Amino acid sequence: MLLVMLPILIPAIKRQLKKPDVTDADMFKDFVSNDLFPDLDIVVPLNFPEQNLCTPDISFLDTNTNFEFYIKCFYCADVKKNHFKWCTDQAFRSYQNLTGLPLFIIVGLGGPSHFPDELYMLPFSKISSNKLSMSQLNQHKIKYGDKIDFSML
């Protein structure tokens, strides 16, 4: 299993070594951008109103389906309770105001932020607050390398 993951782990480790002052959140965003969905194109720049400080982290385009969607990344090294806050109340309200945009929350739990142990991808439309429970997450677990039909989410 480790041999299969080596082509992904080596670039992720190299990026981490080049940026020693980068946070876990930054490394997780980098992992999602570069390693989690390598077949998708990143759409740049994200154009959101300046007054909206709580914006998605990444915009992807699935060129097979021409489906553009947005990602908000959240990494947590350890969950001590059965639930956790993935954003502030203000940020949650801000995301609610991004109507019409297909927004997904990608959560990485455990392990190093540049290659977390567990991954979850939740459509924002299925999230009712800024807190997520493990039972909610378990319904949306994904594995590294899974092919996902994003337009069906």
Helices and strands as residue ranges (DSSP letters): H 2-18, H 24-31, I 32-36, E 41-42, E 58-62, E 67-76, E 83-85, H 89-96, E 103-109, E 118-123, G 124-126, E 131-133, H 134-138, E 141-142, G 150-152
